[in-house]
Amino acid sequence: MEQSFDNNQQGWRVYLEKKVLIMLALGFSSGLPLLLVFGTLSFWLREAGVSRTDIGFFSWVALAYGFKWIWSPLIDRFPVPFFSHKLGRRRGWMVFSQLLIIASLAGMAISNPQGDLIQLAVFAVIVAFSSASQDIVIDAYRIEMATERLQAALAAAYMTGYRLAMIMAGAGALAFAAWFGSNTSYDPSGWMIAYLIMASLMLVGLITALCIHEPKIDSSQIDNVEKQYRNQLLERGFSPRTARLTAWFYTAAVMPFKDFFDRYGKHAMLLLALISCYRISDVVMGVMANAFYYDMGFSKTDVASVSKIYGVVMTLVGAALGGMLVSKYDTMRVLALGAVLSAATNLVFMIFSLIGNSLPMLALVISMDNLSAGIATAAFITFMSSLTNVAFSATQYALFSSIMLLFPKFIAGFSGVYVDNFGYNTFFLTTALIGLPVLILISMITKRQALFHRSEPNPNK
């Protein structure tokens, strides 16, 4: 039973609620693995002598985040053996995926890209797959654990934890690699210890998952639909086993997508187009950011120190400002602001490439990157959550968050080739320009905004 708040108790006090603090910890667990197979890994590979072209292709490891909608129906409707029996469906999947992340990060730690590049890639794929699975179940848990009154606070807490984890996986990992290895040359022992520390930090999410309660979700309507569909198949002459499996597949894998297209009709593709393009500017640029810092002559300590100070501060400011803007203004307006800021940040990177090695400029670009990301992500999470039918929370949100990354990460795979052929200056300008279509899509959707409100769950569709 959710605690009731009067007008005087609303506002910042909502962030002290237990559910909000839980989501802060789970957001940290969700955000930690991403850079370890993305930006931080790029710095590690570059320092080990791996070419920019290979680094760009290596970023395709993170495409697992773009395909998680494929196995999200399993997480939505299927219990993971042993873990779900002991902990419940959501918590069971959460703990299972977190244990896989810890084990595979340890595997990455003992892999040296100079001699074990294939082994490193295999463990990175497992990290990405397990992390994407964790994201599926945490997003579903966030939507299911509280009513709509708390969803904005939960999203803000999740985003804050997520961004802080990215700072730890970025600046923190670089700092540990420098402290335990070398700050100016490649030392595999430093990277090994850094990744082992990152694996240990996943205990934040694991302990949280073991301590929280399983959400209580009434699945009787969906179960009834599955039963009715199974009976219809039996009447048509299907065997009991075939009827059971087909009915389960229909309710788990077909109904969530059918529900979305039934609710939004011809406008569904427009919504999916915006989701697939919204983060293209910062994702494509992000693959080369750490390689750019290295090529500009910055050490791991330089990048880590600036990120620890300005990155953390601007992450918190961006998250808070994003939450305030979303609560005060229309979500689409904040989405547009986030898109403009992302493009502007890439233009600042272009100026940085012309100026050369400069710590003040490094602080500026890292600050702008984290501030714009905080504002954009707050609006984007709110937007995608509003499109989700709570009856199919894991599968539908996984679809949205997968599409969000699939196209940008595919394009990002060619970023190293582009930089090698045209240089950083042209690359950053291009990444800013490819974000312009996002503003057109936002404008088109804003004109149809009345159609994009969350519908009540209707699993009979």
C-alpha positions in Angstrom: 0.0 0.0 0.0 1.6 3.3 -1.1 2.1 6.0 1.5 -0.3 8.9 1.1 1.1 12.4 0.8 -0.7 15.7 1.3 0.3 18.9 -0.5 2.8 19.9 2.1 4.5 16.5 1.9 4.9 16.5 -1.8 8.0 17.8 -3.7 11.5 16.8 -2.7 10.4 14.5 0.1 9.1 12.0 -2.4 12.8 11.3 -3.2 13.2 9.9 0.4 10.5 7.2 -0.2 11.9 3.7 0.1 10.8 2.8 -3.4 12.6 5.7 -4.9 15.8 4.9 -3.0 15.5 1.3 -4.3 15.3 2.6 -7.8 18.4 4.7 -7.2 20.4 1.6 -6.4 18.9 -0.5 -9.2 19.7 2.4 -11.6 23.3 2.2 -10.5 23.4 -1.5 -11.2 21.8 -1.0 -14.6 24.1 1.8 -15.7 27.4 0.3 -14.6 28.0 -2.3 -17.4 27.2 -0.1 -20.4 30.5 1.9 -20.7 32.5 -1.2 -19.7 31.6 -2.6 -23.2 31.4 0.8 -24.8 33.4 4.0 -24.1 35.8 2.7 -21.4 36.5 -0.4 -23.4 37.3 1.9 -26.4 40.0 3.7 -24.3 41.4 0.3 -23.1 41.5 -1.0 -26.7 43.1 2.2 -28.1 45.8 2.2 -25.4 46.5 -1.4 -26.2 47.2 -0.5 -29.8 43.9 -1.6 -31.4 43.0 0.5 -34.5 40.2 3.0 -34.5 38.5 1.0 -37.2 38.5 -2.2 -35.1 37.3 -0.2 -32.1 34.4 1.1 -34.1 33.4 -2.5 -35.1 34.0 -3.7 -31.6 31.3 -1.3 -30.4 28.8 -3.6 -32.1 29.1 -5.8 -29.0 26.6 -3.3 -27.5 24.0 -4.1 -30.2 22.7 -6.7 -27.6 20.9 -3.7 -26.1 19.2 -3.1 -29.4 17.9 -6.7 -29.7 16.7 -7.3 -26.2 13.1 -7.1 -27.3 13.6 -10.5 -28.9 14.0 -12.3 -25.5 12.0 -9.9 -23.4 8.8 -12.0 -23.7 10.7 -14.8 -21.9 11.5 -12.5 -19.0 8.0 -11.1 -19.0 6.2 -14.5 -18.8 8.7 -17.2 -18.1 10.3 -17.9 -14.7 14.1 -18.5 -14.7 14.8 -22.0 -13.2 15.7 -22.0 -9.4 16.0 -18.2 -9.1 12.4 -17.4 -9.8 11.2 -20.3 -7.5 13.3 -18.9 -4.6 12.9 -15.1 -5.3 9.9 -14.6 -7.6 9.8 -13.9 -11.3 11.2 -10.4 -11.4 13.7 -10.7 -8.6 14.8 -14.1 -9.9 15.7 -12.7 -13.4 17.3 -9.7 -11.7 19.7 -11.8 -9.6 20.4 -14.2 -12.4 21.4 -11.5 -14.8 23.5 -9.7 -12.2 25.5 -12.8 -11.4 26.2 -13.3 -15.1 27.4 -9.7 -15.4 29.8 -10.1 -12.4 31.2 -13.3 -13.8 31.7 -12.0 -17.3 33.2 -8.7 -16.2 35.8 -10.8 -14.3 36.4 -12.7 -17.5 37.0 -9.4 -19.3 39.4 -8.4 -16.5 41.7 -11.4 -17.2 41.7 -10.9 -20.9 44.4 -8.9 -22.6 43.3 -7.3 -25.9 46.9 -7.6 -27.2 46.7 -11.4 -27.1 43.2 -12.4 -26.2 41.1 -10.0 -28.3 38.6 -12.8 -29.2 38.3 -13.9 -25.6 37.7 -10.3 -24.5 35.0 -10.0 -27.2 33.2 -13.1 -26.0 33.1 -12.0 -22.4 32.0 -8.5 -23.6 29.1 -10.0 -25.5 28.0 -11.9 -22.4 28.2 -8.7 -20.4 26.1 -6.9 -22.9 23.5 -9.7 -23.2 23.3 -10.0 -19.4 23.1 -6.3 -18.9 20.4 -5.9 -21.5 18.4 -8.6 -19.6 18.9 -6.8 -16.4 17.6 -3.6 -18.0 14.5 -5.5 -19.1 13.6 -6.7 -15.7 14.5 -3.5 -13.8 12.4 -1.4 -16.2 9.5 -3.7 -15.7 10.0 -3.7 -12.0 10.0 0.2 -12.0 6.7 0.3 -13.9 5.1 -2.3 -11.7 6.3 -1.3 -8.3 4.3 1.9 -8.0 1.3 3.8 -9.3 1.7 6.7 -11.8 2.0 9.2 -8.9 5.5 7.9 -8.2 6.7 7.1 -11.7 8.3 10.5 -12.4 10.3 10.2 -9.1 11.2 6.6 -9.8 12.4 7.6 -13.3 14.5 10.5 -11.9 16.1 8.3 -9.2 16.8 5.5 -11.8 18.4 8.0 -14.1 20.5 9.5 -11.4 21.8 6.1 -10.3 22.4 5.2 -13.9 24.4 8.3 -14.7 26.4 8.0 -11.5 27.3 4.5 -12.4 28.4 5.6 -15.9 30.7 8.1 -14.2 32.1 5.3 -12.1 32.4 3.0 -15.1 34.0 5.8 -17.1 36.1 8.1 -14.9 36.3 5.6 -12.1 37.6 2.7 -14.2 40.1 5.0 -15.9 41.4 6.2 -12.5 41.7 2.7 -11.2 43.5 1.6 -14.3 46.0 4.4 -13.9 46.5 3.9 -10.1 47.1 0.2 -10.3 48.9 0.3 -13.7 50.4 3.2 -15.6 49.0 6.6 -16.4 51.0 7.2 -19.5 51.6 3.7 -21.1 49.7 0.5 -21.5 49.7 -1.8 -18.4 47.3 -4.7 -18.6 47.4 -5.3 -14.8 45.9 -1.9 -14.2 43.0 -2.6 -16.5 42.5 -6.1 -14.9 42.2 -4.6 -11.4 39.9 -1.8 -12.7 37.5 -4.3 -14.3 37.6 -6.5 -11.2 36.6 -3.5 -9.1 33.8 -2.8 -11.5 32.6 -6.4 -11.1 32.5 -6.0 -7.3 30.5 -2.8 -7.6 27.7 -4.9 -9.2 27.1 -6.1 -5.6 25.1 -2.8 -5.1 22.4 -4.1 -7.4 22.7 -7.8 -6.3 22.2 -6.9 -2.6 19.3 -4.6 -3.4 17.6 -7.3 -5.5 18.0 -9.8 -2.7 16.4 -7.4 -0.2 13.4 -5.9 -2.1 10.0 -7.4 -2.4 8.5 -9.0 -5.5 5.8 -6.7 -7.1 2.3 -8.0 -6.9 0.8 -8.0 -10.4 -2.6 -9.3 -11.3 -2.0 -11.4 -14.4 -5.4 -13.1 -14.3 -6.7 -11.3 -17.4 -3.8 -12.4 -19.5 -3.9 -15.9 -18.1 -7.6 -16.1 -19.0 -6.8 -15.0 -22.6 -4.1 -17.6 -22.8 -6.5 -20.3 -21.5 -9.2 -19.2 -24.0 -6.8 -19.3 -26.9 -5.5 -22.7 -25.8 -9.1 -24.1 -25.7 -9.7 -22.7 -29.2 -6.7 -24.5 -30.5 -7.7 -27.7 -28.8 -11.1 -27.4 -30.4 -9.4 -27.1 -33.8 -7.6 -30.4 -33.3 -4.2 -29.3 -32.0 -2.5 -31.5 -29.5 -2.5 -30.4 -25.9 1.3 -29.7 -25.9 1.1 -27.7 -29.2 -1.9 -25.8 -28.0 -0.2 -24.9 -24.7 3.0 -23.7 -26.3 1.2 -21.8 -29.1 -1.1 -20.1 -26.6 1.9 -19.1 -24.4 3.8 -17.7 -27.4 0.7 -15.7 -28.4 0.3 -14.0 -25.0 4.0 -13.6 -24.4 5.3 -12.5 -27.8 2.4 -11.4 -29.9 -0.1 -9.6 -27.6 2.4 -7.0 -26.3 3.2 -5.8 -29.8 -0.4 -6.2 -31.0 -1.6 -4.1 -28.1 0.8 -1.3 -29.0 -0.2 -1.1 -32.6 -3.9 -1.5 -31.8 -3.7 1.5 -29.4 -1.7 3.9 -31.7 -2.7 2.6 -35.1 -1.1 4.4 -38.0 0.8 6.7 -35.7 2.7 3.8 -34.1 5.5 3.9 -36.7 6.0 7.6 -36.2 6.5 7.0 -32.5 8.9 4.2 -33.2 10.8 6.4 -35.6 11.4 9.0 -33.0 12.5 6.4 -30.4 14.9 4.9 -32.9 16.5 8.2 -33.8 16.4 10.3 -30.6 19.8 9.4 -29.2 21.7 9.0 -32.5 23.8 12.1 -32.1 25.3 11.3 -28.7 25.5 7.5 -29.2 27.5 7.8 -32.5 29.7 10.4 -31.0 30.2 8.5 -27.8 32.0 5.6 -29.4 34.9 7.9 -30.4 34.9 10.2 -27.4 37.5 8.4 -25.2 39.6 7.5 -28.3 39.4 11.3 -29.1 40.6 12.2 -25.6 43.5 9.7 -25.9 44.5 11.0 -29.4 44.4 14.6 -28.0 47.1 13.6 -25.6 45.0 13.4 -22.4 46.1 10.7 -19.8 43.6 8.4 -18.0 44.1 10.6 -14.9 43.2 13.8 -16.8 39.9 12.3 -18.1 39.1 10.6 -14.8 39.8 13.7 -12.7 37.7 16.0 -14.9 34.9 13.5 -15.1 34.9 12.9 -11.3 34.4 16.6 -10.6 32.4 18.1 -13.5 30.8 14.9 -14.7 29.3 14.0 -11.3 28.2 17.5 -10.6 26.6 18.1 -14.0 25.0 14.6 -13.9 23.2 15.5 -10.7 22.3 19.0 -12.0 21.1 17.5 -15.3 19.0 14.8 -13.6 17.4 17.3 -11.2 16.8 19.9 -13.9 15.4 17.3 -16.3 13.0 16.0 -13.7 11.8 19.6 -12.9 11.4 20.5 -16.5 9.4 17.3 -17.3 7.1 17.9 -14.2 6.5 21.6 -15.2 6.4 21.6 -19.0 5.1 19.3 -21.7 7.3 16.3 -22.2 7.7 16.9 -26.0 9.1 20.3 -25.4 11.7 18.9 -23.0 12.5 16.2 -25.6 13.1 18.9 -28.2 15.4 20.8 -25.7 17.4 17.6 -25.1 17.8 17.0 -28.8 19.1 20.5 -29.4 21.5 20.3 -26.4 22.9 17.0 -27.7 23.6 18.5 -31.1 25.2 21.6 -29.5 27.4 19.4 -27.3 28.8 17.7 -30.4 29.5 21.1 -32.0 31.5 22.0 -28.9 33.5 18.8 -29.4 34.2 20.0 -32.9 35.6 23.3 -31.6 37.6 21.3 -29.1 39.2 19.3 -31.9 40.4 22.6 -33.5 41.7 24.1 -30.2 43.7 21.1 -29.2 44.8 19.8 -25.8 43.1 22.0 -23.2 41.9 20.9 -19.7 39.3 23.8 -19.5 37.8 22.6 -22.8 37.8 19.0 -21.6 35.9 20.2 -18.5 33.4 22.1 -20.7 32.6 19.3 -23.1 32.3 16.7 -20.3 30.0 19.1 -18.4 27.8 19.9 -21.4 27.6 16.2 -22.3 26.4 15.2 -18.8 24.0 18.1 -18.5 22.4 17.6 -21.8 22.2 13.8 -21.2 20.4 14.4 -17.9 17.8 16.6 -19.4 17.2 14.5 -22.5 17.1 11.2 -20.6 14.6 12.4 -18.1 12.2 13.4 -20.9 12.9 10.3 -22.9 12.2 7.8 -20.1 9.0 9.6 -19.3 8.0 9.6 -22.9 8.6 5.9 -23.4 7.0 4.9 -20.1 3.9 6.8 -21.1 3.6 4.6 -24.2 3.8 1.4 -22.2 0.8 -0.7 -21.2 1.5 -1.9 -17.7 0.0 -5.3 -18.6 3.0 -5.9 -20.9 5.6 -3.7 -19.1 8.7 -5.8 -19.7 8.2 -6.6 -23.3 6.9 -3.2 -24.5 9.5 -1.1 -22.7 12.2 -3.5 -23.9 10.9 -2.9 -27.4 11.2 0.8 -27.0 14.6 0.8 -25.3 15.9 -1.7 -27.8 14.8 0.4 -30.8 16.3 3.5 -29.0 19.8 1.9 -29.3 19.6 -0.4 -32.3 20.0 2.0 -35.2 22.3 4.5 -33.4 24.7 1.7 -32.3 24.7 0.2 -35.8 25.7 3.5 -37.3 28.2 4.0 -34.5 30.1 0.9 -35.7 31.3 2.8 -38.7 32.5 5.8 -36.6 36.1 4.7 -36.6 36.2 4.3 -40.4 34.7 7.8 -40.7 37.2 9.4 -38.3 40.1 7.6 -40.1 38.9 9.0 -43.5 37.6 12.5 -42.5 39.1 13.3 -39.1 37.5 14.2 -35.8 36.5 17.8 -36.8 34.2 16.6 -39.6 33.0 13.6 -37.5 31.7 15.8 -34.7 30.0 18.2 -37.2 28.3 15.2 -38.9 27.1 13.7 -35.6 25.5 17.1 -34.7 23.7 17.3 -38.1 22.3 13.8 -38.0 20.3 14.8 -35.0 18.3 17.4 -36.9 15.6 14.9 -38.2 14.8 14.2 -34.5 13.4 17.8 -34.2 11.2 17.2 -37.2 9.8 14.0 -35.7 9.1 15.7 -32.4 7.2 18.5 -34.2 5.1 15.9 -36.1 4.3 14.0 -32.9 3.5 17.2 -31.0 0.8 18.0 -33.5 -0.8 14.6 -32.7 0.0 14.8 -29.0 -3.6 14.2 -27.8 -3.3 10.6 -29.3 -0.3 9.7 -27.2 -1.6 9.2 -23.7 -1.3 5.9 -21.9 -4.3 3.6 -22.5 -5.7 1.4 -19.8 -4.5 -2.2 -20.0 -6.6 -4.2 -22.3 -5.1 -7.7 -22.6 -8.2 -8.9 -24.5 -7.1 -7.0 -27.6 
